[in-house]
Amino acid sequence: MQTSAIVLVVTAVLPALPVLAPGLGRIRAFGVPLSWLLPLLVVQPLWMLAALLHLRRAERAERDLTRPAGRS
C-alpha cells in the first residue's frame, strides 16, 4: 500500500509541474524543456525502485510465513 501511494503521488504531481511551476518550461537541458525531462528521468527510476522495495517486502513476508512455527 505504501509503495502504491508513493508512486501515485509522484506520478500525479509530475504532470502538474508545468502548471505549478511555469518557469520549468523555460529551463532547457540538451535543448529539451526541463518540464519534459523530469517525468522521463524521474518516473522510470521511481517505478524500478518501488518494484525492488515491494519485491523485498514480499520476499521477507514469504520467508516469515515459511519458517517452521515454534513449539507451543
C-alpha atoms as an extended CHARMM CRD file, in Angstrom:
* protein
*
        72  EXT
         1         1  MET       CA              0.0000000000        0.0000000000        0.0000000000  PROA      1               0.0000000000
         2         2  GLN       CA              2.8080000000        2.3910000000        0.8850000000  PROA      2               0.0000000000
         3         3  THR       CA              4.6010000000        1.7090000000       -2.3880000000  PROA      3               0.0000000000
         4         4  SER       CA              1.4560000000        2.4220000000       -4.3870000000  PROA      4               0.0000000000
         5         5  ALA       CA              0.8200000000        5.6590000000       -2.5040000000  PROA      5               0.0000000000
         6         6  ILE       CA              4.3250000000        6.9820000000       -3.1810000000  PROA      6               0.0000000000
         7         7  VAL       CA              4.1810000000        6.1110000000       -6.8710000000  PROA      7               0.0000000000
         8         8  LEU       CA              0.6860000000        7.5960000000       -7.2000000000  PROA      8               0.0000000000
         9         9  VAL       CA              1.6940000000       10.8830000000       -5.5900000000  PROA      9               0.0000000000
        10        10  VAL       CA              4.8270000000       11.3090000000       -7.6960000000  PROA      10              0.0000000000
        11        11  THR       CA              3.1560000000       10.3520000000      -10.9750000000  PROA      11              0.0000000000
        12        12  ALA       CA              0.2390000000       12.6600000000      -10.2230000000  PROA      12              0.0000000000
        13        13  VAL       CA              2.4400000000       15.6250000000       -9.3190000000  PROA      13              0.0000000000
        14        14  LEU       CA              4.8930000000       15.3790000000      -12.2350000000  PROA      14              0.0000000000
        15        15  PRO       CA              2.3420000000       16.1360000000      -14.9920000000  PROA      15              0.0000000000
        16        16  ALA       CA              1.0690000000       19.0620000000      -12.9100000000  PROA      16              0.0000000000
        17        17  LEU       CA              4.5560000000       20.5530000000      -12.5490000000  PROA      17              0.0000000000
        18        18  PRO       CA              4.3140000000       22.8390000000      -15.6120000000  PROA      18              0.0000000000
        19        19  VAL       CA              1.1590000000       24.3590000000      -14.1330000000  PROA      19              0.0000000000
        20        20  LEU       CA              2.5530000000       24.5760000000      -10.6030000000  PROA      20              0.0000000000
        21        21  ALA       CA              5.9640000000       25.9000000000      -11.6920000000  PROA      21              0.0000000000
        22        22  PRO       CA              5.6900000000       27.5470000000      -15.1300000000  PROA      22              0.0000000000
        23        23  GLY       CA              9.3550000000       28.5280000000      -15.0160000000  PROA      23              0.0000000000
        24        24  LEU       CA             10.3630000000       24.9140000000      -15.6390000000  PROA      24              0.0000000000
        25        25  GLY       CA              9.2020000000       25.2060000000      -19.2240000000  PROA      25              0.0000000000
        26        26  ARG       CA             11.7480000000       27.9330000000      -19.8710000000  PROA      26              0.0000000000
        27        27  ILE       CA             14.7020000000       25.9690000000      -18.4670000000  PROA      27              0.0000000000
        28        28  ARG       CA             16.2820000000       23.7570000000      -21.1070000000  PROA      28              0.0000000000
        29        29  ALA       CA             18.7070000000       20.8790000000      -20.8490000000  PROA      29              0.0000000000
        30        30  PHE       CA             20.1180000000       19.4700000000      -24.0810000000  PROA      30              0.0000000000
        31        31  GLY       CA             17.6100000000       21.6400000000      -25.9560000000  PROA      31              0.0000000000
        32        32  VAL       CA             14.6250000000       19.9860000000      -24.2480000000  PROA      32              0.0000000000
        33        33  PRO       CA             12.4240000000       21.7710000000      -21.6890000000  PROA      33              0.0000000000
        34        34  LEU       CA             13.0730000000       20.5780000000      -18.1370000000  PROA      34              0.0000000000
        35        35  SER       CA              9.3420000000       20.0330000000      -17.6670000000  PROA      35              0.0000000000
        36        36  TRP       CA              9.5920000000       17.2580000000      -20.3030000000  PROA      36              0.0000000000
        37        37  LEU       CA             12.7550000000       15.7190000000      -18.9200000000  PROA      37              0.0000000000
        38        38  LEU       CA             11.5910000000       15.4260000000      -15.3260000000  PROA      38              0.0000000000
        39        39  PRO       CA              8.8640000000       12.8440000000      -15.9980000000  PROA      39              0.0000000000
        40        40  LEU       CA             11.2570000000       10.9330000000      -18.2230000000  PROA      40              0.0000000000
        41        41  LEU       CA             14.0950000000       10.9390000000      -15.7060000000  PROA      41              0.0000000000
        42        42  VAL       CA             12.0340000000       10.5150000000      -12.5340000000  PROA      42              0.0000000000
        43        43  VAL       CA              9.1610000000        8.1460000000      -13.3050000000  PROA      43              0.0000000000
        44        44  GLN       CA             11.1180000000        5.1880000000      -14.6940000000  PROA      44              0.0000000000
        45        45  PRO       CA             13.6850000000        5.0710000000      -11.8600000000  PROA      45              0.0000000000
        46        46  LEU       CA             10.8130000000        5.5240000000       -9.3990000000  PROA      46              0.0000000000
        47        47  TRP       CA              8.9820000000        2.5100000000      -10.8470000000  PROA      47              0.0000000000
        48        48  MET       CA             12.1500000000        0.4330000000      -10.6200000000  PROA      48              0.0000000000
        49        49  LEU       CA             12.8590000000        1.4870000000       -7.0360000000  PROA      49              0.0000000000
        50        50  ALA       CA              9.2530000000        0.8830000000       -5.9910000000  PROA      50              0.0000000000
        51        51  ALA       CA              9.3090000000       -2.5580000000       -7.6280000000  PROA      51              0.0000000000
        52        52  LEU       CA             12.5350000000       -3.5050000000       -5.8500000000  PROA      52              0.0000000000
        53        53  LEU       CA             11.2430000000       -2.3460000000       -2.4650000000  PROA      53              0.0000000000
        54        54  HSD       CA              7.9620000000       -4.1510000000       -2.9830000000  PROA      54              0.0000000000
        55        55  LEU       CA              9.7980000000       -7.3250000000       -4.0120000000  PROA      55              0.0000000000
        56        56  ARG       CA             11.9600000000       -7.2010000000       -0.8880000000  PROA      56              0.0000000000
        57        57  ARG       CA              8.9100000000       -6.8070000000        1.3330000000  PROA      57              0.0000000000
        58        58  ALA       CA              7.1160000000       -9.6540000000       -0.4270000000  PROA      58              0.0000000000
        59        59  GLU       CA             10.1420000000      -11.9500000000       -0.1250000000  PROA      59              0.0000000000
        60        60  ARG       CA             10.5190000000      -11.0850000000        3.5670000000  PROA      60              0.0000000000
        61        61  ALA       CA              6.8520000000      -11.8220000000        4.1970000000  PROA      61              0.0000000000
        62        62  GLU       CA              7.1420000000      -15.1160000000        2.3300000000  PROA      62              0.0000000000
        63        63  ARG       CA             10.2340000000      -16.1090000000        4.3240000000  PROA      63              0.0000000000
        64        64  ASP       CA              8.4460000000      -15.2960000000        7.5720000000  PROA      64              0.0000000000
        65        65  LEU       CA              5.4720000000      -17.4440000000        6.5860000000  PROA      65              0.0000000000
        66        66  THR       CA              7.5550000000      -20.4330000000        5.5360000000  PROA      66              0.0000000000
        67        67  ARG       CA              9.6220000000      -20.6520000000        8.7470000000  PROA      67              0.0000000000
        68        68  PRO       CA              8.6800000000      -23.5310000000       10.9840000000  PROA      68              0.0000000000
        69        69  ALA       CA              6.4000000000      -22.4980000000       13.7960000000  PROA      69              0.0000000000
        70        70  GLY       CA              7.8010000000      -22.6550000000       17.3090000000  PROA      70              0.0000000000
        71        71  ARG       CA              6.5430000000      -25.2080000000       19.8190000000  PROA      71              0.0000000000
        72        72  SER       CA              3.5240000000      -24.1680000000       21.7680000000  PROA      72              0.0000000000
